[in-house]
C-alpha cells in the first residue's frame, strides 16, 4: 500500500503519451506457477480474517491471519524521571551544551521497561502482531506419474477471490478461495472434473503455543499467546480455529487424531473460522460454531454470491480505465519485469491503483482495528517491527487511499483506535512533559502504548498525536458530518495539547 503514490504519479504521466488502446480493464493478475516466496502468495482478507494460499500442486499451504492476533498486554511504560529532567534539557540547549542535553535526553526520555524490545516484542509486554497459523493440504492423485499442464493461479480484485486451475493428466482440478465479507469466515472450494478423483488430507499447524485436535468431524486448533509478563503461566491473547469439510457430491471423510482425509470425492467445500478473545473474551469460541452453522446451511454458489455482493458494495465505487495491451495476458511476474524496462502498460497502472484500494478494503472494516504495518497479513511469530502501528508515517500511509478513493468509512477504525489512545496519552503527557492534554510517540499497538520508544534517537517522536488528529479532520472534510465532529471534540480535541485539534475545532466554531 505504501507505494500507491508511485502508481498515481504514473497515471499522470500516461495522460501525455497513452497510445490508442482498447478499454475494458480486467482487474486481476495471475501466475503460471505456484508461489516460491511468501510475497508471491495471493492475499485475501475481509477486514478481520486473512488467507494467503501458495497454490502448490502436491501440497498447498494456506497462511491464516486474524487482525487482533497480538501477544503482549497492557503495561505502565511511563518514566517519571523524564518530566523532572525536561527543564535541565531545555537549559542546556539554550546554553549551547548540546551534547550534555542529548545525553540527558537519552537517559530519561525513554519508556519504562523493554518497550518494543528493539522490534522483537513477541515475548515482551509490548507484544507483536503474529501469524495465526497454517492450513496444510496434501493432495493425492489417481495417477502419480501424470504431468501438470495449463497451470494458472489468479487473484481477482473485482470479486476478492483467488482461483487455481490446472490439468493433471486428463483431469482438470480447480480451486477457489475467499474470505467472506458476508459470512465472516474463509471458504475454499475444491473441484475435479472426473468422478471420485479428488483425494486430500488437511491439517492445522502453528510454530508455537497451539494444540490441534478433532471435535467430531471438525478440525480444531486452540492456543494462548504470551502476555510478556508471566513467563510461566501465560495469560495473553486466546485464539481458536475450526475447519469443517462439506462433500456436496459424496465421498469419504476419514478423521484421525489431528487431521482429516477426504477420499473419492469430486467436490469439497472447506469452511474455515478463526477468532481471538480480543472483542468477546468469553464467547469467541461460540462464534466459531455459529459462523460454521450459518455457512453450512447454504450451498457454495450462495456463499460466493453473498460474499461478492458485500465486497463489491465497497470496491465498485471507483473505476479507472487507461486502456489495454497484449501484456494483460502475461503472468504478473513477467509483466512487472517488462514494465521496469518499458512503461507502455497502462492497464498495469490502473490495476496497481485498484490494488491499493483492494488491500485497504481487505485489511480493515468498521468496528475492528486499523491495518498494521503489513495490513492483515504476516507469516511469522517475530513480525518485522512487531507488525505494529508505526505513527511516524506508516499507519497514516495505509489510510491515504481511504477518502480520495471513496472508502471513507474505512477511516473509522483509525478514528476509534485514536480515541482509545487518549487516556493512556494523558498519562504519558503528564509523566514525560508535565503537560495537559494527550500525546503519543512513534510506537502504537492494541495495548494503548503511548510512551516514547526505548531509544530517543527514534522513539521520542512526539508529533504523532497531531498527525493522527489530521486524519480525524480529513474524515470530516470529506463527510461534513457534524455529529462525528462533535464526538471527536468530546473525546479527543478538548483533551489534546495538539495545535491541529484546536485549530480545526475553532475553525468550525464548535
Secondary structure by P-SEA (a helix, b strand, c coil): ccaaaaaaaaaaaaccccccccccccccccccccccccccbbbbbcccbbbbbcccccbbbbbbbbccccccccccccccccccaaaaaaaaaaacaaaaaaaaaaacccccccccccccccccccccccccccbbbbbbcccccccccbbbbbbbccccbbbbbbbcccbbbbbbbbccccccbbbbbbbbcccccccccccccccccbbbbbcccbbbbbbbbbcccccccccccccbbbbbbbbccbbbbbbcccccccccccbbbbbbbbbccccccccaaaaaaaaaaaaaaccaaaaaaaaaaaaaaccccbbbbccccccccccaaaaaaaaaaccccaaaaaaaaaaaaaaaaacccccccccccccccccccccccccccccccaaaaaacccccccccccaaaaaaaaaaaaaaaaaaaaacccccccccccccccccccccccccccccccaaaaaaaaaaaaaaaacccaaaaaaaaaccccccccaaaaaaaaaacc
